[in-house]
Amino acid sequence: MSESEEEVVIVPMPKHRIKFTDMPAALSEKAIRSKKNFLTRVVGDKANQMFKLDKEVASEIQKQIAAEPLLADLAAGWHVIVGKNFASAITYKTKYVCFFDLFEGCPKSFLFFKTE
């Protein structure tokens, strides 16, 4: 392998179930992977110590989305909802909604969407 070639390590997707999305596959995969990385790093075992409420987790995820170049939006912004049992009726920008469950580390549902 030459110096210009980099070794690419493909990390498997976390165990999840997408309930609804109209995002392109690459974008929703990036979003799910970033949530899993965030949750294992911050929420995992330290959830009770760092964040007492799901809305605090949602705020941290929203900050992470803003820092991600592929997901960043300076105009309208993203909305994030985290919890175990909730219902919603939302208005969102087409191609920018994802509602999924993660089963590893922090078994919760995540809804995030962009508005105009």
C-alpha positions in Angstrom: 0.0 0.0 0.0 1.5 3.4 -0.9 1.5 6.4 1.3 -1.2 8.1 -0.7 -3.6 5.2 -0.1 -5.5 5.3 3.1 -6.9 2.3 4.9 -10.7 2.6 5.2 -12.4 0.9 8.1 -16.1 0.4 7.7 -17.9 0.4 11.0 -21.1 -1.6 11.0 -24.4 0.2 11.4 -25.8 0.1 14.9 -28.9 -2.0 15.6 -31.8 0.3 14.7 -35.2 0.4 13.1 -36.2 3.3 10.9 -39.9 4.1 11.5 -40.1 6.8 8.8 -37.7 8.8 6.7 -37.7 10.5 3.4 -34.0 11.4 3.5 -31.6 10.1 0.9 -30.0 6.8 2.2 -26.5 8.3 2.6 -27.8 11.2 4.7 -30.0 9.1 7.0 -27.1 6.6 7.4 -24.8 9.5 8.4 -27.4 10.8 10.8 -27.9 7.4 12.5 -24.2 6.7 12.7 -23.6 10.2 14.3 -26.3 9.6 16.9 -24.9 6.2 17.7 -21.3 7.6 18.1 -22.6 10.5 20.2 -24.7 8.1 22.4 -21.9 5.6 23.0 -19.5 8.4 23.8 -21.7 10.6 26.0 -25.0 9.0 26.9 -24.2 5.3 27.2 -23.3 4.4 30.7 -23.1 8.1 31.9 -26.7 9.0 30.9 -27.9 9.3 34.5 -24.9 11.3 35.5 -24.7 13.8 32.6 -28.3 14.2 31.4 -31.3 13.8 33.7 -33.8 14.6 30.9 -34.3 13.4 27.3 -34.6 17.1 26.2 -31.0 17.6 27.4 -29.9 14.7 25.2 -31.9 16.3 22.3 -30.1 19.6 22.8 -26.7 18.0 22.7 -27.7 16.1 19.5 -28.9 19.3 18.0 -25.5 21.0 18.7 -23.8 18.0 17.1 -26.0 18.3 13.9 -25.1 21.9 13.6 -21.4 21.0 13.7 -21.7 18.3 11.1 -20.9 19.8 7.6 -23.2 17.4 5.8 -26.2 18.2 8.0 -25.5 21.8 9.0 -28.1 24.5 8.2 -27.6 28.1 9.0 -31.1 29.2 8.0 -33.9 27.3 9.6 -32.3 24.6 11.7 -33.0 21.2 12.9 -35.5 20.1 15.6 -34.7 17.0 17.7 -37.0 14.9 19.9 -35.7 12.1 22.0 -37.8 9.7 24.1 -39.2 6.3 24.7 -42.9 7.0 24.1 -44.2 10.0 22.2 -46.4 11.0 19.4 -46.0 13.8 17.0 -47.5 15.8 14.1 -44.9 17.9 12.4 -44.4 20.1 9.3 -41.0 19.6 7.8 -38.9 20.4 4.8 -39.2 17.6 2.2 -36.2 15.1 2.3 -35.2 16.2 5.8 -36.9 14.0 8.4 -35.8 10.8 10.1 -37.6 8.9 12.8 -35.8 5.9 14.2 -35.1 3.7 17.2 -31.7 2.7 18.4 -31.5 -0.6 20.3 -27.9 -0.5 21.6 -26.6 1.6 24.4 -29.5 3.9 24.8 -32.8 2.3 23.7 -34.8 5.3 22.7 -36.6 6.8 19.7 -35.2 9.8 17.8 -37.0 12.2 15.6 -35.2 14.9 13.9 -36.4 17.2 11.1 -35.6 20.4 9.3 -38.0 23.3 8.9 -37.9 26.3 6.6 
